[in-house]
Amino acid sequence: MDPLSDVLGLMKPNSYGFRGLDAGGDWSLTFPSAEGVKCFAVHAGYCTIALDAGGAPTRLVPGDFVLLPGRSGFRLYSAADAPATDAYRFFPSFPAGETGVLNGGGDCMGVGGFFDFTGLHTELLLGVLRPILHIRAEETRAELGWLIARLMRELRDPQPGGTLIAGHLAQTLLIEALRLHLAERRGAHAGWLFALGDRQIGPVLAAMHAEPARRWALSDLARIAGMSRSSFAVRFKTAVGEPAMDYLTRWRMMLAADRLATGRVSIATVAPSVGYESESAFSAAFKRTFGGSPSAFARARGV
Protein backbone atom coordinates (compact mmCIF):
# COMPACT_ATOMS: atom_id res chain seq x y z
CA MET A 1 0.00 0.00 0.00
CA ASP A 2 0.97 3.66 -0.22
CA PRO A 3 2.01 5.62 2.90
CA LEU A 4 -1.33 7.36 3.44
CA SER A 5 -3.21 4.06 3.17
CA ASP A 6 -0.69 2.46 5.53
CA VAL A 7 -1.19 5.13 8.18
CA LEU A 8 -4.99 5.15 7.89
CA GLY A 9 -4.88 1.37 8.20
CA LEU A 10 -3.01 1.66 11.50
CA MET A 11 -5.47 4.28 12.74
CA LYS A 12 -8.31 1.77 12.24
CA PRO A 13 -11.35 3.98 11.56
CA ASN A 14 -14.17 2.19 13.37
CA SER A 15 -17.15 4.51 13.65
CA TYR A 16 -18.63 7.56 11.99
CA GLY A 17 -21.83 9.56 11.98
CA PHE A 18 -23.26 12.12 9.55
CA ARG A 19 -26.33 14.33 9.88
CA GLY A 20 -27.67 17.35 8.06
CA LEU A 21 -28.28 20.84 9.41
CA ASP A 22 -30.91 23.34 8.25
CA ALA A 23 -30.55 26.50 10.34
CA GLY A 24 -32.29 29.85 10.26
CA GLY A 25 -31.90 33.28 11.82
CA ASP A 26 -29.29 33.83 14.51
CA TRP A 27 -27.95 30.53 15.80
CA SER A 28 -24.87 29.01 17.40
CA LEU A 29 -23.84 25.37 17.87
CA THR A 30 -21.11 24.54 20.37
CA PHE A 31 -18.97 21.40 20.01
CA PRO A 32 -17.13 20.61 23.27
CA SER A 33 -13.68 19.06 23.09
CA ALA A 34 -13.87 15.39 22.08
CA GLU A 35 -11.82 12.62 20.50
CA GLY A 36 -12.05 11.91 16.79
CA VAL A 37 -12.07 13.94 13.59
CA LYS A 38 -14.98 16.27 12.92
CA CYS A 39 -16.04 17.76 9.58
CA PHE A 40 -18.66 20.07 8.10
CA ALA A 41 -19.71 20.90 4.54
CA VAL A 42 -21.80 23.93 3.59
CA HIS A 43 -24.39 23.40 0.85
CA ALA A 44 -26.24 26.73 0.96
CA GLY A 45 -26.02 29.96 2.91
CA TYR A 46 -23.18 31.09 5.14
CA CYS A 47 -21.83 30.48 8.62
CA THR A 48 -18.67 30.90 10.67
CA ILE A 49 -16.50 28.42 12.56
CA ALA A 50 -14.24 29.39 15.48
CA LEU A 51 -11.95 27.22 17.58
CA ASP A 52 -12.09 27.48 21.38
CA ALA A 53 -8.29 27.38 21.33
CA GLY A 54 -8.21 30.75 19.61
CA GLY A 55 -7.28 32.05 16.20
CA ALA A 56 -9.29 34.00 13.67
CA PRO A 57 -12.80 32.69 12.92
CA THR A 58 -13.25 31.15 9.47
CA ARG A 59 -16.10 32.22 7.21
CA LEU A 60 -17.69 29.31 5.35
CA VAL A 61 -19.50 29.69 2.03
CA PRO A 62 -21.35 27.18 -0.18
CA GLY A 63 -18.98 24.44 -1.35
CA ASP A 64 -16.57 24.86 1.57
CA PHE A 65 -15.52 21.84 3.61
CA VAL A 66 -13.72 21.91 6.95
CA LEU A 67 -11.97 19.06 8.71
CA LEU A 68 -11.06 19.38 12.40
CA PRO A 69 -8.48 16.75 13.42
CA GLY A 70 -7.67 18.22 16.82
CA ARG A 71 -9.32 17.86 20.20
CA SER A 72 -10.16 21.53 20.56
CA GLY A 73 -13.79 22.45 21.00
CA PHE A 74 -15.31 24.84 18.48
CA ARG A 75 -18.41 26.84 17.58
CA LEU A 76 -20.38 26.92 14.34
CA TYR A 77 -22.65 29.95 14.11
CA SER A 78 -24.40 32.62 12.08
CA ALA A 79 -24.18 35.17 14.90
CA ALA A 80 -21.40 35.12 17.49
CA ASP A 81 -23.73 36.37 20.26
CA ALA A 82 -26.61 33.98 19.51
CA PRO A 83 -27.72 31.65 22.35
CA ALA A 84 -25.60 28.50 22.25
CA THR A 85 -27.01 25.06 21.51
CA ASP A 86 -24.97 22.00 22.49
CA ALA A 87 -24.26 20.20 19.20
CA TYR A 88 -23.74 16.89 20.97
CA ARG A 89 -27.32 17.09 22.21
CA PHE A 90 -28.82 18.53 19.04
CA PHE A 91 -27.44 16.13 16.42
CA PRO A 92 -28.11 12.85 18.31
CA SER A 93 -31.74 13.96 18.72
CA PHE A 94 -32.52 12.77 15.18
CA PRO A 95 -31.37 9.69 13.20
CA ALA A 96 -28.11 9.48 11.27
CA GLY A 97 -28.62 10.48 7.66
CA GLU A 98 -31.50 12.82 8.52
CA THR A 99 -31.47 16.63 8.71
CA GLY A 100 -32.16 18.57 11.88
CA VAL A 101 -33.89 21.96 11.78
CA LEU A 102 -32.59 24.77 13.99
CA ASN A 103 -34.46 28.05 14.46
CA GLY A 104 -36.93 27.18 11.73
CA GLY A 105 -34.25 26.62 9.11
CA GLY A 106 -34.02 28.17 5.67
CA ASP A 107 -30.79 30.21 5.85
CA CYS A 108 -27.85 27.82 6.12
CA MET A 109 -27.77 24.17 5.09
CA GLY A 110 -24.96 21.66 5.36
CA VAL A 111 -23.82 18.28 6.62
CA GLY A 112 -21.70 17.54 9.69
CA GLY A 113 -19.97 14.34 10.69
CA PHE A 114 -17.27 12.64 12.72
CA PHE A 115 -14.77 9.80 12.46
CA ASP A 116 -13.51 7.78 15.43
CA PHE A 117 -10.44 5.55 15.46
CA THR A 118 -9.33 2.59 17.58
CA GLY A 119 -5.73 2.34 16.35
CA LEU A 120 -2.69 2.97 18.53
CA HIS A 121 -1.11 5.59 16.31
CA THR A 122 -3.70 8.18 15.31
CA GLU A 123 -1.26 10.96 16.18
CA LEU A 124 0.98 9.94 13.27
CA LEU A 125 -1.60 11.52 10.98
CA LEU A 126 -3.43 13.97 13.21
CA GLY A 127 -0.21 15.33 14.67
CA VAL A 128 0.92 16.78 11.32
CA LEU A 129 -2.38 18.49 10.54
CA ARG A 130 -3.41 21.98 11.53
CA PRO A 131 -6.29 22.35 14.04
CA ILE A 132 -8.65 23.22 11.18
CA LEU A 133 -8.36 22.30 7.49
CA HIS A 134 -10.39 24.65 5.31
CA ILE A 135 -10.78 23.25 1.80
CA ARG A 136 -12.01 25.87 -0.65
CA ALA A 137 -11.12 24.13 -3.92
CA GLU A 138 -13.75 24.30 -6.67
CA GLU A 139 -13.52 20.54 -7.10
CA THR A 140 -14.84 20.18 -3.55
CA ARG A 141 -18.39 20.07 -4.89
CA ALA A 142 -17.60 17.25 -7.30
CA GLU A 143 -15.13 15.25 -5.22
CA LEU A 144 -16.78 15.51 -1.81
CA GLY A 145 -20.37 16.50 -2.59
CA TRP A 146 -21.29 13.22 -4.24
CA LEU A 147 -19.70 11.19 -1.45
CA ILE A 148 -21.56 13.11 1.25
CA ALA A 149 -24.90 12.83 -0.57
CA ARG A 150 -24.50 9.08 -1.11
CA LEU A 151 -23.37 8.52 2.48
CA MET A 152 -26.38 10.41 3.81
CA ARG A 153 -28.66 8.30 1.60
CA GLU A 154 -27.17 5.05 2.88
CA LEU A 155 -27.60 6.19 6.49
CA ARG A 156 -31.11 7.55 5.95
CA ASP A 157 -32.46 4.57 4.02
CA PRO A 158 -30.55 1.43 5.09
CA GLN A 159 -30.41 -1.34 2.48
CA PRO A 160 -28.83 -4.82 2.55
CA GLY A 161 -25.06 -4.31 2.72
CA GLY A 162 -25.57 -0.64 3.54
CA THR A 163 -23.44 -0.70 6.68
CA LEU A 164 -20.41 -1.84 4.71
CA ILE A 165 -21.03 0.65 1.90
CA ALA A 166 -21.48 3.53 4.34
CA GLY A 167 -18.24 2.61 6.11
CA HIS A 168 -16.31 2.62 2.84
CA LEU A 169 -17.91 5.92 1.79
CA ALA A 170 -16.96 7.53 5.12
CA GLN A 171 -13.33 6.42 4.78
CA THR A 172 -13.26 7.56 1.14
CA LEU A 173 -14.59 10.97 2.17
CA LEU A 174 -11.78 11.34 4.72
CA ILE A 175 -9.13 10.33 2.17
CA GLU A 176 -10.50 12.65 -0.53
CA ALA A 177 -10.54 15.56 1.93
CA LEU A 178 -6.91 14.88 2.86
CA ARG A 179 -5.97 14.65 -0.82
CA LEU A 180 -7.56 18.02 -1.54
CA HIS A 181 -5.85 19.57 1.46
CA LEU A 182 -2.54 18.08 0.37
CA ALA A 183 -2.98 19.45 -3.15
CA GLU A 184 -3.75 22.94 -1.82
CA ARG A 185 -0.93 23.00 0.76
CA ARG A 186 1.81 21.06 -1.02
CA GLY A 187 5.18 22.53 -0.08
CA ALA A 188 3.66 24.91 2.46
CA HIS A 189 4.16 22.74 5.55
CA ALA A 190 6.62 20.18 6.87
CA GLY A 191 5.48 16.66 7.68
CA TRP A 192 5.31 13.25 6.05
CA LEU A 193 1.81 13.89 4.69
CA PHE A 194 2.82 17.00 2.78
CA ALA A 195 6.06 15.36 1.66
CA LEU A 196 4.04 12.71 -0.20
CA GLY A 197 3.52 15.26 -2.95
CA ASP A 198 7.24 16.04 -3.25
CA ARG A 199 8.54 14.50 -6.48
CA GLN A 200 11.80 13.44 -4.81
CA ILE A 201 10.81 12.69 -1.21
CA GLY A 202 7.42 11.14 -1.99
CA PRO A 203 8.93 8.08 -3.77
CA VAL A 204 11.33 7.59 -0.85
CA LEU A 205 8.49 7.46 1.66
CA ALA A 206 6.63 5.05 -0.60
CA ALA A 207 9.69 2.78 -0.82
CA MET A 208 10.19 2.70 2.96
CA HIS A 209 6.54 1.86 3.53
CA ALA A 210 6.55 -0.80 0.81
CA GLU A 211 9.59 -2.61 2.27
CA PRO A 212 9.96 -1.79 5.98
CA ALA A 213 12.09 -4.92 6.57
CA ARG A 214 14.67 -4.02 3.94
CA ARG A 215 18.12 -3.06 5.26
CA TRP A 216 17.88 0.50 4.04
CA ALA A 217 20.95 2.70 3.98
CA LEU A 218 20.87 6.46 3.53
CA SER A 219 22.62 5.99 0.18
CA ASP A 220 19.79 3.71 -1.01
CA LEU A 221 17.17 6.30 -0.15
CA ALA A 222 19.20 9.11 -1.71
CA ARG A 223 19.46 7.06 -4.92
CA ILE A 224 15.66 6.75 -5.11
CA ALA A 225 15.40 10.52 -4.68
CA GLY A 226 18.07 11.07 -7.35
CA MET A 227 20.18 13.13 -4.96
CA SER A 228 23.51 12.98 -3.19
CA ARG A 229 23.49 11.61 0.36
CA SER A 230 24.17 14.98 1.93
CA SER A 231 21.61 16.88 -0.17
CA PHE A 232 19.02 14.19 0.41
CA ALA A 233 19.55 14.17 4.19
CA VAL A 234 18.91 17.92 4.36
CA ARG A 235 15.96 17.81 1.95
CA PHE A 236 14.24 14.93 3.77
CA LYS A 237 14.56 16.55 7.20
CA THR A 238 13.24 19.84 5.84
CA ALA A 239 10.28 18.21 4.10
CA VAL A 240 9.32 15.63 6.73
CA GLY A 241 10.53 17.28 9.92
CA GLU A 242 12.92 14.52 11.04
CA PRO A 243 15.91 12.62 9.59
CA ALA A 244 15.14 9.82 7.15
CA MET A 245 16.49 6.99 9.32
CA ASP A 246 14.59 8.31 12.35
CA TYR A 247 11.38 8.31 10.34
CA LEU A 248 12.09 4.76 9.15
CA THR A 249 12.71 3.52 12.69
CA ARG A 250 9.55 5.17 14.01
CA TRP A 251 7.47 3.68 11.21
CA ARG A 252 8.93 0.22 11.84
CA MET A 253 8.17 0.46 15.55
CA MET A 254 4.59 1.54 14.88
CA LEU A 255 4.10 -1.46 12.62
CA ALA A 256 5.64 -3.70 15.28
CA ALA A 257 3.41 -2.29 18.04
CA ASP A 258 0.31 -2.79 15.92
CA ARG A 259 1.27 -6.42 15.25
CA LEU A 260 2.14 -7.13 18.87
CA ALA A 261 -1.17 -5.64 20.01
CA THR A 262 -3.08 -8.35 18.15
CA GLY A 263 -1.56 -11.04 20.38
CA ARG A 264 -1.21 -13.40 17.45
CA VAL A 265 2.53 -12.97 16.83
CA SER A 266 5.65 -13.26 18.97
CA ILE A 267 8.54 -10.81 19.32
CA ALA A 268 10.72 -13.33 17.47
CA THR A 269 8.34 -13.10 14.51
CA VAL A 270 7.78 -9.35 14.59
CA ALA A 271 11.46 -8.32 14.82
CA PRO A 272 12.55 -9.58 11.36
CA SER A 273 9.28 -8.39 9.79
CA VAL A 274 10.36 -4.81 10.51
CA GLY A 275 14.03 -5.19 9.62
CA TYR A 276 15.72 -6.50 12.79
CA GLU A 277 17.68 -9.75 12.75
CA SER A 278 18.40 -9.47 16.48
CA GLU A 279 15.61 -9.47 19.06
CA SER A 280 17.81 -7.44 21.40
CA ALA A 281 18.38 -4.72 18.79
CA PHE A 282 14.65 -4.67 18.05
CA SER A 283 13.79 -4.44 21.76
CA ALA A 284 16.23 -1.56 22.23
CA ALA A 285 14.73 0.38 19.31
CA PHE A 286 11.19 -0.32 20.55
CA LYS A 287 12.06 0.92 24.04
CA ARG A 288 13.60 4.13 22.64
CA THR A 289 10.41 4.79 20.70
CA PHE A 290 7.75 3.83 23.26
CA GLY A 291 9.60 4.00 26.57
CA GLY A 292 9.15 0.31 27.39
CA SER A 293 10.04 -3.13 26.13
CA PRO A 294 7.95 -5.04 23.55
CA SER A 295 7.03 -7.65 26.14
CA ALA A 296 5.86 -4.98 28.60
CA PHE A 297 3.87 -3.34 25.82
CA ALA A 298 2.14 -6.63 25.00
CA ARG A 299 1.40 -7.39 28.67
CA ALA A 300 -0.11 -3.95 29.20
CA ARG A 301 -2.66 -4.80 26.50
CA GLY A 302 -3.49 -8.16 28.00
CA VAL A 303 -1.72 -10.05 25.24
C-alpha positions as CSV (number, residue, x, y, z in Angstrom):
1,M,0.0,0.0,0.0
2,D,1.0,3.7,-0.2
3,P,2.0,5.6,2.9
4,L,-1.3,7.4,3.4
5,S,-3.2,4.1,3.2
6,D,-0.7,2.5,5.5
7,V,-1.2,5.1,8.2
8,L,-5.0,5.2,7.9
9,G,-4.9,1.4,8.2
10,L,-3.0,1.7,11.5
11,M,-5.5,4.3,12.7
12,K,-8.3,1.8,12.2
13,P,-11.4,4.0,11.6
14,N,-14.2,2.2,13.4
15,S,-17.2,4.5,13.6
16,Y,-18.6,7.6,12.0
17,G,-21.8,9.6,12.0
18,F,-23.3,12.1,9.5
19,R,-26.3,14.3,9.9
20,G,-27.7,17.3,8.1
21,L,-28.3,20.8,9.4
22,D,-30.9,23.3,8.2
23,A,-30.5,26.5,10.3
24,G,-32.3,29.8,10.3
25,G,-31.9,33.3,11.8
26,D,-29.3,33.8,14.5
27,W,-27.9,30.5,15.8
28,S,-24.9,29.0,17.4
29,L,-23.8,25.4,17.9
30,T,-21.1,24.5,20.4
31,F,-19.0,21.4,20.0
32,P,-17.1,20.6,23.3
33,S,-13.7,19.1,23.1
34,A,-13.9,15.4,22.1
35,E,-11.8,12.6,20.5
36,G,-12.1,11.9,16.8
37,V,-12.1,13.9,13.6
38,K,-15.0,16.3,12.9
39,C,-16.0,17.8,9.6
40,F,-18.7,20.1,8.1
41,A,-19.7,20.9,4.5
42,V,-21.8,23.9,3.6
43,H,-24.4,23.4,0.8
44,A,-26.2,26.7,1.0
45,G,-26.0,30.0,2.9
46,Y,-23.2,31.1,5.1
47,C,-21.8,30.5,8.6
48,T,-18.7,30.9,10.7
49,I,-16.5,28.4,12.6
50,A,-14.2,29.4,15.5
51,L,-11.9,27.2,17.6
52,D,-12.1,27.5,21.4
53,A,-8.3,27.4,21.3
54,G,-8.2,30.8,19.6
55,G,-7.3,32.1,16.2
56,A,-9.3,34.0,13.7
57,P,-12.8,32.7,12.9
58,T,-13.3,31.1,9.5
59,R,-16.1,32.2,7.2
60,L,-17.7,29.3,5.4
61,V,-19.5,29.7,2.0
62,P,-21.3,27.2,-0.2
63,G,-19.0,24.4,-1.4
64,D,-16.6,24.9,1.6
65,F,-15.5,21.8,3.6
66,V,-13.7,21.9,6.9
67,L,-12.0,19.1,8.7
68,L,-11.1,19.4,12.4
69,P,-8.5,16.8,13.4
70,G,-7.7,18.2,16.8
71,R,-9.3,17.9,20.2
72,S,-10.2,21.5,20.6
73,G,-13.8,22.4,21.0
74,F,-15.3,24.8,18.5
75,R,-18.4,26.8,17.6
76,L,-20.4,26.9,14.3
77,Y,-22.7,29.9,14.1
78,S,-24.4,32.6,12.1
79,A,-24.2,35.2,14.9
80,A,-21.4,35.1,17.5
81,D,-23.7,36.4,20.3
82,A,-26.6,34.0,19.5
83,P,-27.7,31.7,22.4
84,A,-25.6,28.5,22.3
85,T,-27.0,25.1,21.5
86,D,-25.0,22.0,22.5
87,A,-24.3,20.2,19.2
88,Y,-23.7,16.9,21.0
89,R,-27.3,17.1,22.2
90,F,-28.8,18.5,19.0
91,F,-27.4,16.1,16.4
92,P,-28.1,12.9,18.3
93,S,-31.7,14.0,18.7
94,F,-32.5,12.8,15.2
95,P,-31.4,9.7,13.2
96,A,-28.1,9.5,11.3
97,G,-28.6,10.5,7.7
98,E,-31.5,12.8,8.5
99,T,-31.5,16.6,8.7
100,G,-32.2,18.6,11.9
101,V,-33.9,22.0,11.8
102,L,-32.6,24.8,14.0
103,N,-34.5,28.1,14.5
104,G,-36.9,27.2,11.7
105,G,-34.2,26.6,9.1
106,G,-34.0,28.2,5.7
107,D,-30.8,30.2,5.8
108,C,-27.8,27.8,6.1
109,M,-27.8,24.2,5.1
110,G,-25.0,21.7,5.4
111,V,-23.8,18.3,6.6
112,G,-21.7,17.5,9.7
113,G,-20.0,14.3,10.7
114,F,-17.3,12.6,12.7
115,F,-14.8,9.8,12.5
116,D,-13.5,7.8,15.4
117,F,-10.4,5.6,15.5
118,T,-9.3,2.6,17.6
119,G,-5.7,2.3,16.4
120,L,-2.7,3.0,18.5
121,H,-1.1,5.6,16.3
122,T,-3.7,8.2,15.3
123,E,-1.3,11.0,16.2
124,L,1.0,9.9,13.3
125,L,-1.6,11.5,11.0
126,L,-3.4,14.0,13.2
127,G,-0.2,15.3,14.7
128,V,0.9,16.8,11.3
129,L,-2.4,18.5,10.5
130,R,-3.4,22.0,11.5
131,P,-6.3,22.4,14.0
132,I,-8.7,23.2,11.2
133,L,-8.4,22.3,7.5
134,H,-10.4,24.6,5.3
135,I,-10.8,23.3,1.8
136,R,-12.0,25.9,-0.7
137,A,-11.1,24.1,-3.9
138,E,-13.7,24.3,-6.7
139,E,-13.5,20.5,-7.1
140,T,-14.8,20.2,-3.6
141,R,-18.4,20.1,-4.9
142,A,-17.6,17.2,-7.3
143,E,-15.1,15.2,-5.2
144,L,-16.8,15.5,-1.8
145,G,-20.4,16.5,-2.6
146,W,-21.3,13.2,-4.2
147,L,-19.7,11.2,-1.4
148,I,-21.6,13.1,1.3
149,A,-24.9,12.8,-0.6
150,R,-24.5,9.1,-1.1
151,L,-23.4,8.5,2.5
152,M,-26.4,10.4,3.8
153,R,-28.7,8.3,1.6
154,E,-27.2,5.1,2.9
155,L,-27.6,6.2,6.5
156,R,-31.1,7.6,5.9
157,D,-32.5,4.6,4.0
158,P,-30.6,1.4,5.1
159,Q,-30.4,-1.3,2.5
160,P,-28.8,-4.8,2.6
161,G,-25.1,-4.3,2.7
162,G,-25.6,-0.6,3.5
163,T,-23.4,-0.7,6.7
164,L,-20.4,-1.8,4.7
165,I,-21.0,0.6,1.9
166,A,-21.5,3.5,4.3
167,G,-18.2,2.6,6.1
168,H,-16.3,2.6,2.8
169,L,-17.9,5.9,1.8
170,A,-17.0,7.5,5.1
171,Q,-13.3,6.4,4.8
172,T,-13.3,7.6,1.1
173,L,-14.6,11.0,2.2
174,L,-11.8,11.3,4.7
175,I,-9.1,10.3,2.2
176,E,-10.5,12.7,-0.5
177,A,-10.5,15.6,1.9
178,L,-6.9,14.9,2.9
179,R,-6.0,14.6,-0.8
180,L,-7.6,18.0,-1.5
181,H,-5.9,19.6,1.5
182,L,-2.5,18.1,0.4
183,A,-3.0,19.5,-3.2
184,E,-3.7,22.9,-1.8
185,R,-0.9,23.0,0.8
186,R,1.8,21.1,-1.0
187,G,5.2,22.5,-0.1
188,A,3.7,24.9,2.5
189,H,4.2,22.7,5.6
190,A,6.6,20.2,6.9
191,G,5.5,16.7,7.7
192,W,5.3,13.3,6.0
193,L,1.8,13.9,4.7
194,F,2.8,17.0,2.8
195,A,6.1,15.4,1.7
196,L,4.0,12.7,-0.2
197,G,3.5,15.3,-3.0
198,D,7.2,16.0,-3.3
199,R,8.5,14.5,-6.5
200,Q,11.8,13.4,-4.8
201,I,10.8,12.7,-1.2
202,G,7.4,11.1,-2.0
203,P,8.9,8.1,-3.8
204,V,11.3,7.6,-0.8
205,L,8.5,7.5,1.7
206,A,6.6,5.0,-0.6
207,A,9.7,2.8,-0.8
208,M,10.2,2.7,3.0
209,H,6.5,1.9,3.5
210,A,6.6,-0.8,0.8
211,E,9.6,-2.6,2.3
212,P,10.0,-1.8,6.0
213,A,12.1,-4.9,6.6
214,R,14.7,-4.0,3.9
215,R,18.1,-3.1,5.3
216,W,17.9,0.5,4.0
217,A,21.0,2.7,4.0
218,L,20.9,6.5,3.5
219,S,22.6,6.0,0.2
220,D,19.8,3.7,-1.0
221,L,17.2,6.3,-0.2
222,A,19.2,9.1,-1.7
223,R,19.5,7.1,-4.9
224,I,15.7,6.8,-5.1
225,A,15.4,10.5,-4.7
226,G,18.1,11.1,-7.3
227,M,20.2,13.1,-5.0
228,S,23.5,13.0,-3.2
229,R,23.5,11.6,0.4
230,S,24.2,15.0,1.9
231,S,21.6,16.9,-0.2
232,F,19.0,14.2,0.4
233,A,19.6,14.2,4.2
234,V,18.9,17.9,4.4
235,R,16.0,17.8,2.0
236,F,14.2,14.9,3.8
237,K,14.6,16.6,7.2
238,T,13.2,19.8,5.8
239,A,10.3,18.2,4.1
240,V,9.3,15.6,6.7
241,G,10.5,17.3,9.9
242,E,12.9,14.5,11.0
243,P,15.9,12.6,9.6
244,A,15.1,9.8,7.1
245,M,16.5,7.0,9.3
246,D,14.6,8.3,12.4
247,Y,11.4,8.3,10.3
248,L,12.1,4.8,9.1
249,T,12.7,3.5,12.7
250,R,9.6,5.2,14.0
251,W,7.5,3.7,11.2
252,R,8.9,0.2,11.8
253,M,8.2,0.5,15.5
254,M,4.6,1.5,14.9
255,L,4.1,-1.5,12.6
256,A,5.6,-3.7,15.3
257,A,3.4,-2.3,18.0
258,D,0.3,-2.8,15.9
259,R,1.3,-6.4,15.2
260,L,2.1,-7.1,18.9
261,A,-1.2,-5.6,20.0
262,T,-3.1,-8.3,18.2
263,G,-1.6,-11.0,20.4
264,R,-1.2,-13.4,17.4
265,V,2.5,-13.0,16.8
266,S,5.7,-13.3,19.0
267,I,8.5,-10.8,19.3
268,A,10.7,-13.3,17.5
269,T,8.3,-13.1,14.5
270,V,7.8,-9.3,14.6
271,A,11.5,-8.3,14.8
272,P,12.6,-9.6,11.4
273,S,9.3,-8.4,9.8
274,V,10.4,-4.8,10.5
275,G,14.0,-5.2,9.6
276,Y,15.7,-6.5,12.8
277,E,17.7,-9.7,12.7
278,S,18.4,-9.5,16.5
279,E,15.6,-9.5,19.1
280,S,17.8,-7.4,21.4
281,A,18.4,-4.7,18.8
282,F,14.6,-4.7,18.1
283,S,13.8,-4.4,21.8
284,A,16.2,-1.6,22.2
285,A,14.7,0.4,19.3
286,F,11.2,-0.3,20.6
287,K,12.1,0.9,24.0
288,R,13.6,4.1,22.6
289,T,10.4,4.8,20.7
290,F,7.8,3.8,23.3
291,G,9.6,4.0,26.6
292,G,9.1,0.3,27.4
293,S,10.0,-3.1,26.1
294,P,7.9,-5.0,23.5
295,S,7.0,-7.6,26.1
296,A,5.9,-5.0,28.6
297,F,3.9,-3.3,25.8
298,A,2.1,-6.6,25.0
299,R,1.4,-7.4,28.7
300,A,-0.1,-4.0,29.2
301,R,-2.7,-4.8,26.5
302,G,-3.5,-8.2,28.0
303,V,-1.7,-10.1,25.2
